[in-house]
């Protein structure tokens, strides 16, 4: 029996995933979470073999949770689900040691097969997405540039970012300018769009 944990914030999708997997005689959904910060505690309590995680969750993203699971419960393999298969996001997920990466519009039988294969130790990735990830250039942004650009894209003014990160206003402006230059963007808004589309933010 393969023990499965599901993490999905949209209730109807979470309930559907649970129902579909529970129909299989060799799969048992032992826990379901609605938030990113519920994943690791639920996994430590229920000890699943596979955690099927949405990437975009309130309270913490699925990739960060997968990385933490890899360290704290290494016997639990992870399968990421996403609405948008971005090559940069796939690369981030693979660097977090996930076992699989699947887009949400995949057929149910493909998800079931992926859970079984990930549980068996295989790595399951959509071939087209894998090819796109190989062709994508490496993320040119430093972690600090990515953090500041993410905050800027969320609407935080440079002065507020500087105060929260204990940096000078000029330093924050320099990081933003550097991100614009590295991405070949027209301005900060364009830089945030380029980085988000690539899955770097």
ABEGO torsion letter per residue (X at the ends): XBBBBBBBABAAAAAAAAAAAAABAABBBABBBABAAAAAAAAAAAGBABBBBBABBBGEBAAAAAAAAAAABAABBBBBBBABBBAAAAAAAAAAGBABBBBAABBAAAAAAAAAAAAAGBBBBBAAAAAAAAABBBBABBAAAAAAAAAAAAGBBAAAAAAAAGBBAAAAAAAAAAAAAAAGBABAAAAAAAAAAAGAX
